[in-house]
Amino acid sequence: MNTCTRCFTDLWADELGRQLCRPCEDRTAGHLAAISGNRGLYAQLAHHLERGASSGGPAVSGSRTAPVPLRLEILNLQTAGGPVLGPLETWVRDWEAHGHAQLGEGGTLQQRVDHACQTLRFNLGWAAQQHTAVDEFAKEVASIHRALAGITSGEKAPREIPVVCSCGQILHVTLDTRSKTCPNCEIRYGHEELFRLNMAGERRAAA
């Protein structure tokens, strides 16, 4: 292995044979640390559950009897099988099968998220060196971190840019996209290669 499977940069001499370069490993560890804990991104979802809570002030109901409407997308993020805990525990099960993690399904959802993040962080060094799907893991953790940070900070999701693969397939990328595989011809583009492709609108204008 001569390149990082996540960012496709060349590995340093002391990194050869690893799946992830050390910066990508450190970035993933940072994402896991930010997600977990009593003040982490997952815990902060509770402060954004009610409609209007993201404004920073108290949520106000228009009626004494009507319940305050809740944000269903955040409720979904907080469920056991939702897009936060579900994927994290799936990876814990996968690493457990390799003898490098331990699933903990007891306790509250917060405790389960904390346990999953902690055991994955603890064993990340092994995965960065040997797990052949660690790039998918790092990508999924980054996606979870980005979704949670977007809600808790109020930042909008990155704008998608449509670019055209050499086969004509339109690929939707953002400035944060590190790589993309075309679903049509299966060509895999790195970050710089993606932004050398024509934008979809430019291609139509030239046609």
LUMZASE-312182 format. One line per 10 residues: for each residue x, y, z of N, C-alpha, C, O. Coordinates in nm, 4 decimals. Layout:
X/Y/Z/X/Y/Z/X/Y/Z/X/Y/Z; ... $
This chain:
0.0847/-0.1182/0.0000/0.0000/0.0000/0.0000/0.0889/0.1240/0.0000/0.1654/0.1465/0.0938; 0.0781/0.2043/-0.1062/0.1619/0.3233/-0.1195/0.0842/0.4534/-0.1061/0.1444/0.5599/-0.0931; -0.0495/0.4465/-0.1091/-0.1317/0.5664/-0.0950/-0.2384/0.5428/0.0106/-0.2778/0.4291/0.0368; -0.2843/0.6511/0.0705/-0.3922/0.6444/0.1692/-0.5228/0.6107/0.0972/-0.5543/0.6717/-0.0049; -0.5980/0.5153/0.1486/-0.7239/0.4760/0.0850/-0.8338/0.5786/0.1055/-0.9387/0.5702/0.0416; -0.8118/0.6749/0.1933/-0.9131/0.7773/0.2208/-0.8899/0.9041/0.1387/-0.9822/0.9541/0.0744; -0.7669/0.9565/0.1407/-0.7395/1.0832/0.0719/-0.6515/1.0660/-0.0510/-0.6308/1.1609/-0.1266; -0.5993/0.9441/-0.0713/-0.5200/0.9092/-0.1897/-0.3864/0.9840/-0.1989/-0.3259/0.9900/-0.3060; -0.3414/1.0398/-0.0890/-0.2080/1.1001/-0.0892/-0.1036/0.9905/-0.0703/-0.1323/0.8854/-0.0132; 0.0174/1.0161/-0.1187/0.1253/0.9188/-0.1030/0.1615/0.9052/0.0445/0.1669/1.0038/0.1180 $
0.1860/0.7824/0.0859/0.2243/0.7568/0.2239/0.3724/0.7859/0.2431/0.4533/0.7653/0.1527; 0.4070/0.8344/0.3631/0.5463/0.8518/0.3980/0.6103/0.7146/0.4161/0.5406/0.6139/0.4287; 0.7420/0.7115/0.4172/0.8144/0.5845/0.4265/0.7734/0.5052/0.5504/0.7606/0.3828/0.5448; 0.7528/0.5754/0.6626/0.7160/0.5051/0.7854/0.5665/0.4725/0.7927/0.5199/0.4168/0.8921; 0.4909/0.5074/0.6870/0.3482/0.4751/0.6814/0.3190/0.3630/0.5822/0.2054/0.3159/0.5756; 0.4171/0.3194/0.5058/0.3940/0.2204/0.4011/0.3316/0.0941/0.4587/0.3742/0.0442/0.5629; 0.2302/0.0431/0.3895/0.1578/-0.0748/0.4358/0.0312/-0.0407/0.5111/-0.0536/-0.1276/0.5316; 0.0162/0.0859/0.5534/-0.1049/0.1287/0.6234/-0.2187/0.1506/0.5251/-0.1958/0.1747/0.4066; -0.3420/0.1421/0.5753/-0.4593/0.1732/0.4953/-0.4886/0.3234/0.4963/-0.5275/0.3801/0.3942; -0.4698/0.3872/0.6115/-0.4922/0.5312/0.6271/-0.3610/0.5999/0.6611/-0.2785/0.5457/0.7347 $
-0.3423/0.7212/0.6061/-0.2294/0.8015/0.6505/-0.2591/0.8514/0.7919/-0.3737/0.8472/0.8367; -0.1579/0.8976/0.8605/-0.1782/0.9408/0.9990/-0.2704/1.0623/1.0110/-0.3502/1.0674/1.1046; -0.2629/1.1617/0.9190/-0.3584/1.2724/0.9293/-0.5037/1.2276/0.9180/-0.5896/1.2797/0.9892; -0.5331/1.1317/0.8295/-0.6701/1.0814/0.8174/-0.7108/1.0034/0.9420/-0.8258/1.0104/0.9853; -0.6167/0.9292/0.9995/-0.6450/0.8584/1.1244/-0.6756/0.9580/1.2357/-0.7719/0.9405/1.3103; -0.5935/1.0627/1.2468/-0.6144/1.1632/1.3518/-0.7459/1.2367/1.3316/-0.8163/1.2663/1.4281; -0.7794/1.2664/1.2060/-0.9046/1.3373/1.1768/-1.0243/1.2514/1.2184/-1.1202/1.3027/1.2760; -1.0190/1.1226/1.1897/-1.1280/1.0328/1.2254/-1.1396/1.0195/1.3771/-1.2501/1.0169/1.4312; -1.0259/1.0111/1.4454/-1.0275/1.0053/1.5918/-1.0909/1.1319/1.6494/-1.1655/1.1257/1.7472; -1.0609/1.2461/1.5885/-1.1200/1.3715/1.6335/-1.2696/1.3759/1.6134/-1.3425/1.4283/1.6976 $
-1.3165/1.3208/1.5016/-1.4603/1.3151/1.4767/-1.5300/1.2288/1.5818/-1.6348/1.2672/1.6338; -1.4731/1.1137/1.6128/-1.5329/1.0247/1.7138/-1.5360/1.0927/1.8502/-1.6340/1.0806/1.9237; -1.4296/1.1637/1.8840/-1.4248/1.2331/2.0127/-1.5297/1.3437/2.0189/-1.5911/1.3657/2.1234; -1.5502/1.4129/1.9074/-1.6468/1.5231/1.9056/-1.7904/1.4736/1.9142/-1.8763/1.5430/1.9686; -1.8176/1.3558/1.8617/-1.9530/1.3005/1.8631/-1.9939/1.2589/2.0038/-2.1090/1.2790/2.0424; -1.9034/1.2022/2.0803/-1.9365/1.1412/2.2092/-1.9228/1.2385/2.3251/-1.8731/1.3501/2.3101; -1.9687/1.1927/2.4420/-1.9548/1.2708/2.5638/-2.0776/1.3526/2.5971/-2.1619/1.3786/2.5113; -2.0867/1.3931/2.7235/-2.2031/1.4690/2.7708/-2.2174/1.6047/2.7038/-2.3265/1.6616/2.7015; -2.1089/1.6567/2.6496/-2.1129/1.7842/2.5783/-2.0845/1.7665/2.4295/-2.0623/1.8635/2.3571; -2.0855/1.6418/2.3857/-2.0552/1.6123/2.2467/-2.1703/1.6447/2.1536/-2.2776/1.6864/2.1971 $
-2.1462/1.6249/2.0244/-2.2454/1.6613/1.9233/-2.3744/1.5816/1.9376/-2.4831/1.6360/1.9183; -2.3636/1.4531/1.9712/-2.4848/1.3720/1.9871/-2.5673/1.4218/2.1053/-2.6896/1.4320/2.0957; -2.5019/1.4525/2.2156/-2.5728/1.5028/2.3342/-2.6382/1.6376/2.3061/-2.7452/1.6667/2.3596; -2.5754/1.7196/2.2233/-2.6288/1.8521/2.1932/-2.7572/1.8482/2.1111/-2.8290/1.9479/2.1039; -2.7869/1.7331/2.0486/-2.9107/1.7232/1.9713/-3.0333/1.7535/2.0562/-3.1326/1.8063/2.0060; -3.0265/1.7205/2.1840/-3.1411/1.7425/2.2727/-3.1793/1.8896/2.2814/-3.2956/1.9220/2.3059; -3.0827/1.9792/2.2616/-3.1100/2.1226/2.2706/-3.1705/2.1778/2.1416/-3.2115/2.2938/2.1368; -3.1761/2.0954/2.0380/-3.2264/2.1413/1.9081/-3.3496/2.0619/1.8648/-3.3907/2.0670/1.7489; -3.4076/1.9885/1.9600/-3.5186/1.9000/1.9269/-3.6483/1.9754/1.9001/-3.7258/1.9370/1.8124; -3.6721/2.0824/1.9751/-3.7962/2.1570/1.9591/-3.7852/2.2584/1.8465/-3.6790/2.3164/1.8239 $
-3.8947/2.2792/1.7769/-3.8983/2.3796/1.6709/-3.8637/2.5166/1.7281/-3.9192/2.5578/1.8299; -3.7727/2.5864/1.6630/-3.7322/2.7173/1.7097/-3.6174/2.7140/1.8079/-3.5627/2.8188/1.8423; -3.5790/2.5944/1.8543/-3.4716/2.5872/1.9528/-3.3375/2.6250/1.8938/-3.2491/2.6691/1.9673; -3.3190/2.6092/1.7625/-3.1901/2.6389/1.7004/-3.1599/2.7873/1.6968/-3.0474/2.8265/1.6662; -3.2595/2.8717/1.7279/-3.2371/3.0159/1.7271/-3.1579/3.0628/1.8467/-3.1102/3.1762/1.8500; -3.1435/2.9745/1.9465/-3.0671/3.0101/2.0656/-3.1551/3.0517/2.1815/-3.1093/3.0545/2.2957; -3.2815/3.0842/2.1542/-3.3738/3.1221/2.2600/-3.4665/3.0075/2.2929/-3.4616/2.9036/2.2272; -3.5514/3.0241/2.3937/-3.6432/2.9169/2.4311/-3.7497/2.8967/2.3254/-3.7956/2.9919/2.2622; -3.7890/2.7699/2.3069/-3.8965/2.7408/2.2134/-4.0280/2.7901/2.2722/-4.0535/2.7720/2.3913; -4.1106/2.8516/2.1904/-4.2357/2.9092/2.2380/-4.3516/2.8435/2.1646/-4.3532/2.8374/2.0417 $
-4.4483/2.7947/2.2409/-4.5673/2.7357/2.1818/-4.6746/2.8422/2.1699/-4.6872/2.9282/2.2570; -4.7525/2.8369/2.0618/-4.8579/2.9360/2.0413/-4.9823/2.9072/2.1213/-5.0763/2.9866/2.1184; -4.9864/2.7967/2.1924/-5.1050/2.7600/2.2687/-5.0646/2.6992/2.4012/-4.9596/2.6359/2.4120; -5.1486/2.7187/2.5029/-5.1179/2.6587/2.6323/-5.1329/2.5080/2.6302/-5.0662/2.4377/2.7061; -5.2198/2.4578/2.5440/-5.2478/2.3148/2.5440/-5.1770/2.2406/2.4316/-5.1504/2.1210/2.4440; -5.1467/2.3084/2.3240/-5.0837/2.2391/2.2107/-4.9402/2.2024/2.2452/-4.8680/2.2851/2.3009; -4.8974/2.0825/2.2141/-4.7589/2.0439/2.2417/-4.6634/2.1185/2.1499/-4.6987/2.1556/2.0380; -4.5427/2.1395/2.1988/-4.4408/2.2040/2.1167/-4.4008/2.1061/2.0064/-4.3649/1.9925/2.0370; -4.4059/2.1465/1.8786/-4.3713/2.0545/1.7708/-4.2241/2.0179/1.7754/-4.1386/2.1024/1.8020; -4.1955/1.8921/1.7493/-4.0585/1.8435/1.7540/-4.0045/1.8272/1.6122/-4.0805/1.8090/1.5171 $
-3.8743/1.8340/1.6000/-3.8081/1.8170/1.4713/-3.7840/1.6678/1.4499/-3.6993/1.6071/1.5155; -3.8596/1.6101/1.3575/-3.8562/1.4658/1.3369/-3.7207/1.4179/1.2878/-3.6796/1.3061/1.3187; -3.6502/1.5019/1.2108/-3.5199/1.4600/1.1603/-3.4197/1.4417/1.2739/-3.3286/1.3593/1.2648; -3.4374/1.5199/1.3820/-3.3486/1.5043/1.4968/-3.3910/1.3843/1.5811/-3.3063/1.3114/1.6328; -3.5214/1.3637/1.5949/-3.5681/1.2419/1.6635/-3.5114/1.1180/1.5973/-3.4713/1.0236/1.6654; -3.5077/1.1178/1.4644/-3.4541/1.0032/1.3913/-3.3063/0.9827/1.4222/-3.2610/0.8691/1.4364; -3.2310/1.0918/1.4328/-3.0888/1.0812/1.4649/-3.0656/1.0238/1.6037/-2.9600/0.9666/1.6306; -3.1643/1.0389/1.6925/-3.1482/0.9948/1.8309/-3.1951/0.8512/1.8550/-3.1817/0.8011/1.9666; -3.2495/0.7842/1.7540/-3.3010/0.6486/1.7736/-3.1886/0.5455/1.7705/-3.0792/0.5715/1.7205; -3.2188/0.4271/1.8258/-3.1177/0.3212/1.8321/-3.0748/0.2749/1.6937/-2.9576/0.2440/1.6721 $
-3.1683/0.2698/1.6003/-3.1355/0.2243/1.4658/-3.1165/0.3378/1.3684/-3.1131/0.3159/1.2473; -3.1039/0.4608/1.4201/-3.0921/0.5775/1.3341/-2.9545/0.5917/1.2725/-2.8684/0.5057/1.2913; -2.9329/0.7006/1.1984/-2.8085/0.7171/1.1228/-2.6865/0.7592/1.2047/-2.5837/0.7955/1.1475; -2.6962/0.7550/1.3375/-2.5790/0.7798/1.4210/-2.5384/0.6507/1.4913/-2.4337/0.5934/1.4613; -2.6204/0.6059/1.5835/-2.5861/0.4866/1.6610/-2.5853/0.3611/1.5748/-2.4999/0.2744/1.5929; -2.6801/0.3504/1.4807/-2.6870/0.2310/1.3968/-2.5565/0.2011/1.3253/-2.5030/0.0914/1.3418; -2.5019/0.2946/1.2454/-2.3753/0.2693/1.1768/-2.2574/0.2490/1.2723/-2.1717/0.1642/1.2478; -2.2529/0.3268/1.3812/-2.1420/0.3115/1.4749/-2.1385/0.1708/1.5339/-2.0321/0.1093/1.5410; -2.2537/0.1197/1.5761/-2.2551/-0.0150/1.6343/-2.2349/-0.1230/1.5282/-2.1857/-0.2315/1.5592; -2.2722/-0.0944/1.4039/-2.2438/-0.1898/1.2961/-2.0932/-0.2066/1.2797/-2.0440/-0.3180/1.2616 $
-2.0200/-0.0945/1.2861/-1.8745/-0.1033/1.2752/-1.8139/-0.1702/1.3987/-1.7151/-0.2428/1.3872; -1.8720/-0.1463/1.5166/-1.8218/-0.2144/1.6361/-1.8369/-0.3656/1.6195/-1.7457/-0.4410/1.6535; -1.9510/-0.4098/1.5676/-1.9714/-0.5539/1.5450/-1.8687/-0.6085/1.4461/-1.8149/-0.7178/1.4642; -1.8426/-0.5305/1.3413/-1.7453/-0.5737/1.2407/-1.6066/-0.5872/1.3024/-1.5380/-0.6869/1.2800; -1.5654/-0.4879/1.3796/-1.4331/-0.4933/1.4415/-1.4271/-0.5993/1.5503/-1.3219/-0.6583/1.5745; -1.5413/-0.6236/1.6167/-1.5474/-0.7282/1.7193/-1.5195/-0.8642/1.6582/-1.4561/-0.9494/1.7205; -1.5675/-0.8846/1.5351/-1.5433/-1.0118/1.4663/-1.3943/-1.0324/1.4379/-1.3491/-1.1456/1.4208; -1.3182/-0.9222/1.4330/-1.1735/-0.9310/1.4131/-1.0976/-0.9328/1.5459/-0.9746/-0.9370/1.5479; -1.1724/-0.9295/1.6569/-1.1092/-0.9305/1.7880/-1.0565/-0.7954/1.8323/-0.9674/-0.7888/1.9170; -1.1110/-0.6853/1.7755/-1.0577/-0.5535/1.8073/-1.1636/-0.4537/1.8508/-1.1468/-0.3337/1.8291 $
-1.2703/-0.4988/1.9105/-1.3721/-0.4100/1.9662/-1.4656/-0.4940/2.0513/-1.4625/-0.6170/2.0460; -1.5480/-0.4276/2.1291/-1.6452/-0.4974/2.2126/-1.7749/-0.4190/2.2130/-1.7777/-0.3022/2.2515; -1.8830/-0.4840/2.1698/-2.0128/-0.4187/2.1620/-2.0717/-0.4014/2.3010/-2.0645/-0.4923/2.3836; -2.1295/-0.2858/2.3267/-2.1966/-0.2607/2.4530/-2.3354/-0.2057/2.4276/-2.3514/-0.0859/2.4043; -2.4358/-0.2915/2.4318/-2.5726/-0.2499/2.4003/-2.6548/-0.2167/2.5237/-2.7756/-0.1958/2.5129; -2.5924/-0.2113/2.6406/-2.6646/-0.1764/2.7618/-2.6620/-0.0280/2.7877/-2.5799/0.0441/2.7309; -2.7517/0.0187/2.8735/-2.7538/0.1591/2.9120/-2.8366/0.2448/2.8188/-2.9098/0.1941/2.7337; -2.8241/0.3745/2.8357/-2.9002/0.4698/2.7557/-2.8398/0.4790/2.6160/-2.7310/0.4276/2.5902; -2.9125/0.5456/2.5267/-2.8603/0.5662/2.3914/-2.7306/0.6475/2.3959/-2.6370/0.6196/2.3210; -2.7252/0.7479/2.4839/-2.6021/0.8270/2.4972/-2.4854/0.7393/2.5404/-2.3747/0.7519/2.4881 $
-2.5104/0.6501/2.6363/-2.4048/0.5612/2.6832/-2.3597/0.4661/2.5732/-2.2414/0.4331/2.5640; -2.4528/0.4222/2.4904/-2.4167/0.3338/2.3795/-2.3347/0.4077/2.2741/-2.2383/0.3531/2.2205; -2.3732/0.5318/2.2444/-2.2944/0.6125/2.1503/-2.1538/0.6343/2.2060/-2.0552/0.6204/2.1336; -2.1446/0.6683/2.3347/-2.0141/0.6912/2.3963/-1.9282/0.5654/2.3908/-1.8095/0.5714/2.3587; -1.9891/0.4519/2.4224/-1.9126/0.3267/2.4210/-1.8638/0.2940/2.2809/-1.7483/0.2557/2.2623; -1.9518/0.3092/2.1818/-1.9135/0.2784/2.0431/-1.7984/0.3683/1.9991/-1.7004/0.3201/1.9423; -1.8095/0.4989/2.0250/-1.7036/0.5910/1.9846/-1.5729/0.5606/2.0565/-1.4657/0.5671/1.9963; -1.5811/0.5273/2.1853/-1.4602/0.5011/2.2628/-1.3888/0.3748/2.2167/-1.2664/0.3739/2.2033; -1.4650/0.2676/2.1921/-1.3997/0.1431/2.1508/-1.3458/0.1533/2.0086/-1.2437/0.0926/1.9764; -1.4141/0.2301/1.9232/-1.3636/0.2495/1.7871/-1.2385/0.3372/1.7874/-1.1454/0.3126/1.7108 $
-1.2359/0.4392/1.8731/-1.1154/0.5226/1.8851/-0.9989/0.4409/1.9398/-0.8860/0.4529/1.8922; -1.0266/0.3587/2.0391/-0.9210/0.2810/2.1035/-0.8550/0.1862/2.0039/-0.7344/0.1625/2.0106; -0.9351/0.1316/1.9107/-0.8835/0.0333/1.8149/-0.8575/0.0918/1.6765/-0.8321/0.0181/1.5813; -0.8637/0.2246/1.6655/-0.8467/0.2882/1.5352/-0.7071/0.2669/1.4782/-0.6908/0.2562/1.3567; -0.6067/0.2605/1.5644/-0.4706/0.2374/1.5166/-0.4582/0.1063/1.4418/-0.3928/0.0988/1.3377; -0.5218/0.0022/1.4957/-0.5221/-0.1274/1.4266/-0.5926/-0.1164/1.2930/-0.5415/-0.1635/1.1914; -0.7106/-0.0540/1.2925/-0.7888/-0.0441/1.1689/-0.7149/0.0367/1.0633/-0.7167/0.0012/0.9454; -0.6499/0.1454/1.1046/-0.5782/0.2301/1.0095/-0.4656/0.1546/0.9410/-0.4259/0.1886/0.8295; -0.4150/0.0535/1.0070/-0.3066/-0.0247/0.9495/-0.3552/-0.1468/0.8718/-0.2961/-0.1832/0.7701; -0.4638/-0.2108/0.9196/-0.4948/-0.3422/0.8659/-0.6351/-0.3609/0.8096/-0.6551/-0.4488/0.7258 $
-0.7330/-0.2817/0.8524/-0.8706/-0.3072/0.8082/-0.8898/-0.2574/0.6656/-0.8722/-0.1387/0.6382; -0.9254/-0.3468/0.5756/-0.9336/-0.3114/0.4337/-1.0512/-0.2197/0.4008/-1.0556/-0.1622/0.2920; -1.1462/-0.2051/0.4926/-1.2606/-0.1156/0.4683/-1.2564/0.0064/0.5594/-1.3588/0.0715/0.5804; -1.1398/0.0377/0.6135/-1.1319/0.1500/0.7073/-1.1600/0.2827/0.6375/-1.2022/0.3780/0.7029; -1.1376/0.2914/0.5052/-1.1715/0.4146/0.4338/-1.3218/0.4382/0.4361/-1.3666/0.5519/0.4506; -1.4010/0.3299/0.4216/-1.5468/0.3423/0.4298/-1.5884/0.3834/0.5705/-1.6788/0.4650/0.5881; -1.5219/0.3263/0.6705/-1.5504/0.3630/0.8093/-1.5234/0.5117/0.8333/-1.6070/0.5823/0.8895; -1.4062/0.5583/0.7904/-1.3694/0.6985/0.8106/-1.4661/0.7906/0.7377/-1.5023/0.8964/0.7890; -1.5079/0.7504/0.6183/-1.6027/0.8310/0.5419/-1.7367/0.8385/0.6130/-1.7984/0.9450/0.6166; -1.7833/0.7270/0.6699/-1.9130/0.7266/0.7381/-1.9074/0.8081/0.8671/-2.0017/0.8807/0.8985 $
-1.7989/0.7969/0.9413/-1.7836/0.8757/1.0634/-1.7798/1.0245/1.0302/-1.8392/1.1056/1.1014; -1.7099/1.0609/0.9218/-1.7050/1.2010/0.8798/-1.8435/1.2513/0.8414/-1.8781/1.3661/0.8695; -1.9230/1.1658/0.7772/-2.0585/1.2037/0.7381/-2.1469/1.2266/0.8607/-2.2245/1.3221/0.8645; -2.1351/1.1385/0.9612/-2.2110/1.1545/1.0857/-2.1698/1.2841/1.1550/-2.2545/1.3620/1.1987; -2.0401/1.3061/1.1644/-1.9892/1.4281/1.2293/-2.0401/1.5523/1.1576/-2.0817/1.6485/1.2222; -2.0373/1.5511/1.0257/-2.0811/1.6670/0.9479/-2.2300/1.6939/0.9685/-2.2713/1.8091/0.9815; -2.3109/1.5871/0.9717/-2.4549/1.6033/0.9910/-2.4861/1.6611/1.1291/-2.5684/1.7518/1.1415; -2.4209/1.6088/1.2321/-2.4450/1.6571/1.3679/-2.3941/1.7997/1.3861/-2.4620/1.8827/1.4466; -2.2757/1.8283/1.3345/-2.2196/1.9624/1.3473/-2.3055/2.0642/1.2735/-2.3196/2.1780/1.3183; -2.3629/2.0236/1.1604/-2.4484/2.1142/1.0853/-2.5721/2.1532/1.1628/-2.6183/2.2669/1.1533 $
-2.6266/2.0597/1.2399/-2.7461/2.0880/1.3202/-2.7108/2.1716/1.4426/-2.7766/2.2719/1.4704; -2.6087/2.1316/1.5149/-2.5775/2.1981/1.6411/-2.5161/2.3357/1.6218/-2.5265/2.4209/1.7100; -2.4525/2.3586/1.5084/-2.3926/2.4901/1.4828/-2.4810/2.5788/1.3967/-2.4581/2.6994/1.3867; -2.5835/2.5183/1.3336/-2.6717/2.5935/1.2467/-2.6153/2.6171/1.1083/-2.6742/2.6904/1.0289; -2.4994/2.5547/1.0777/-2.4399/2.5722/0.9467/-2.5158/2.4933/0.8417/-2.5657/2.3842/0.8692; -2.5247/2.5481/0.7223/-2.5909/2.4796/0.6123/-2.4991/2.3732/0.5545/-2.3767/2.3845/0.5610; -2.5604/2.2688/0.4975/-2.4833/2.1629/0.4331/-2.4078/2.2196/0.3128/-2.4560/2.3132/0.2490; -2.2899/2.1644/0.2806/-2.2139/2.2141/0.1658/-2.2960/2.2048/0.0368/-2.3720/2.1102/0.0162; -2.2785/2.3053/-0.0490/-2.3522/2.3071/-0.1754/-2.2986/2.1999/-0.2685/-2.1775/2.1851/-0.2846; -2.3896/2.1250/-0.3298/-2.3501/2.0213/-0.4241/-2.3206/2.0819/-0.5613/-2.3893/2.1731/-0.6073 $
-2.2170/2.0285/-0.6247/-2.1758/2.0747/-0.7569/-2.1876/1.9573/-0.8531/-2.1254/1.8537/-0.8295; -2.2654/1.9695/-0.9611/-2.2768/1.8597/-1.0577/-2.1625/1.8643/-1.1585/-2.1453/1.9636/-1.2292; -2.0847/1.7567/-1.1648/-1.9765/1.7461/-1.2625/-2.0024/1.6238/-1.3497/-2.0764/1.5333/-1.3111; -1.9409/1.6221/-1.4675/-1.9691/1.5174/-1.5654/-1.8507/1.4229/-1.5795/-1.7400/1.4646/-1.6134; -1.8756/1.2945/-1.5530/-1.7749/1.1902/-1.5720/-1.7435/1.1771/-1.7213/-1.8223/1.2212/-1.8049; -1.6315/1.1181/-1.7547/-1.5935/1.0995/-1.8947/-1.6927/1.0119/-1.9708/-1.6978/1.0151/-2.0938; -1.7725/0.9328/-1.8960/-1.8732/0.8482/-1.9606/-2.0060/0.9209/-1.9794/-2.0980/0.8674/-2.0414; -2.0163/1.0441/-1.9254/-2.1391/1.1215/-1.9380/-2.2263/1.1218/-1.8143/-2.3233/1.1972/-1.8072; -2.1936/1.0389/-1.7170/-2.2704/1.0327/-1.5931/-2.2472/1.1592/-1.5100/-2.1332/1.2034/-1.4955; -2.3538/1.2174/-1.4557/-2.3415/1.3346/-1.3697/-2.3121/1.2896/-1.2266/-2.3826/1.2050/-1.1718 $
-2.2086/1.3462/-1.1674/-2.1698/1.3163/-1.0302/-2.1928/1.4404/-0.9448/-2.1567/1.5510/-0.9848; -2.2523/1.4225/-0.8285/-2.2784/1.5352/-0.7386/-2.1732/1.5348/-0.6281/-2.1636/1.4398/-0.5504; -2.0948/1.6418/-0.6221/-1.9859/1.6500/-0.5261/-1.9942/1.7826/-0.4515/-2.0666/1.8733/-0.4925; -1.9208/1.7934/-0.3432/-1.9071/1.9190/-0.2707/-1.7578/1.9497/-0.2596/-1.6739/1.8676/-0.2968; -1.7254/2.0676/-0.2086/-1.5849/2.1039/-0.1926/-1.5146/2.0133/-0.0925/-1.3917/2.0069/-0.0901; -1.5922/1.9426/-0.0093/-1.5341/1.8516/0.0900/-1.5166/1.7097/0.0371/-1.4549/1.6269/0.1040; -1.5692/1.6799/-0.0811/-1.5614/1.5441/-0.1348/-1.4169/1.5070/-0.1636/-1.3496/1.5743/-0.2418; -1.3695/1.4015/-0.1017/-1.2308/1.3594/-0.1193/-1.2140/1.2676/-0.2394/-1.1094/1.2679/-0.3044; -1.3164/1.1896/-0.2686/-1.3109/1.1000/-0.3837/-1.4525/1.0609/-0.4221/-1.5457/1.0776/-0.3435; -1.4684/1.0093/-0.5419/-1.6007/0.9687/-0.5899/-1.5825/0.8617/-0.6962/-1.4982/0.8739/-0.7850 $
-1.6628/0.7567/-0.6857/-1.6625/0.6514/-0.7873/-1.7874/0.6630/-0.8711/-1.8983/0.6664/-0.8176; -1.7709/0.6691/-1.0022/-1.8852/0.6804/-1.0925/-1.9672/0.5521/-1.0864/-1.9119/0.4439/-1.1061; -2.0977/0.5608/-1.0596/-2.1798/0.4395/-1.0520/-2.2017/0.3740/-1.1886/-2.2436/0.2585/-1.1963; -2.1735/0.4475/-1.2956/-2.1966/0.3950/-1.4301/-2.0753/0.3186/-1.4841/-2.0868/0.2026/-1.5237; -1.9596/0.3846/-1.4851/-1.8400/0.3202/-1.5428/-1.7399/0.2755/-1.4371/-1.6412/0.2094/-1.4695; -1.7645/0.3114/-1.3088/-1.6827/0.2711/-1.1947/-1.5428/0.3316/-1.1945/-1.4534/0.2799/-1.1276; -1.5224/0.4421/-1.2695/-1.3967/0.5159/-1.2585/-1.3958/0.5880/-1.1243/-1.4955/0.6488/-1.0853; -1.2837/0.5814/-1.0541/-1.2730/0.6476/-0.9249/-1.1869/0.7726/-0.9392/-1.0732/0.7659/-0.9861; -1.2420/0.8866/-0.8984/-1.1732/1.0145/-0.9082/-1.1290/1.0609/-0.7696/-1.2034/1.0487/-0.6723; -1.0076/1.1140/-0.7620/-0.9627/1.1802/-0.6408/-1.0185/1.3221/-0.6360/-1.0852/1.3667/-0.7292 $
-0.9905/1.3924/-0.5263/-1.0459/1.5266/-0.5076/-1.0074/1.6207/-0.6221/-1.0940/1.6858/-0.6805; -0.8789/1.6280/-0.6542/-0.8340/1.7204/-0.7591/-0.8879/1.6798/-0.8955/-0.9222/1.7655/-0.9769; -0.8955/1.5502/-0.9207/-0.9472/1.5025/-1.0492/-1.0937/1.5401/-1.0673/-1.1360/1.5744/-1.1777; -1.1708/1.5339/-0.9598/-1.3130/1.5691/-0.9681/-1.3322/1.7116/-1.0157/-1.4203/1.7398/-1.0969; -1.2489/1.8016/-0.9644/-1.2687/1.9418/-0.9963/-1.1977/1.9849/-1.1248/-1.1960/2.1027/-1.1607; -1.1391/1.8856/-1.1930/-1.0923/1.9102/-1.3294/-1.1980/1.8675/-1.4314/-1.1839/1.8955/-1.5505; -1.3040/1.7997/-1.3854/-1.4134/1.7603/-1.4742/-1.4997/1.8812/-1.5079/-1.5052/1.9780/-1.4320; -1.5671/1.8745/-1.6230/-1.6598/1.9815/-1.6606/-1.7806/1.9812/-1.5683/-1.8279/1.8753/-1.5272; -1.8305/2.1002/-1.5358/-1.9569/2.1079/-1.4641/-2.0687/2.0714/-1.5617/-2.0564/2.0922/-1.6824; -2.1767/2.0173/-1.5085/-2.2860/1.9685/-1.5934/-2.3421/2.0800/-1.6820/-2.3704/2.0565/-1.7994 $
-2.3584/2.1999/-1.6280/-2.4114/2.3111/-1.7058/-2.3190/2.3539/-1.8181/-2.3634/2.3908/-1.9268; -2.1855/2.3482/-1.7889/-2.0884/2.3857/-1.8904/-2.0902/2.2894/-2.0077/-2.0746/2.3293/-2.1231; -2.1095/2.1618/-1.9763/-2.1113/2.0607/-2.0816/-2.2314/2.0821/-2.1725/-2.2198/2.0734/-2.2948; -2.3493/2.1108/-2.1113/-2.4690/2.1323/-2.1932/-2.4538/2.2556/-2.2788/-2.4994/2.2574/-2.3931; -2.3905/2.3593/-2.2256/-2.3735/2.4823/-2.3015/-2.2819/2.4614/-2.4206/-2.2996/2.5242/-2.5250; -2.1821/2.3715/-2.4049/-2.0871/2.3476/-2.5123/-2.1411/2.2531/-2.6173/-2.0901/2.2490/-2.7293; -2.2446/2.1763/-2.5827/-2.2974/2.0744/-2.6732/-2.3708/2.1407/-2.7896/-2.4227/2.0716/-2.8772 $
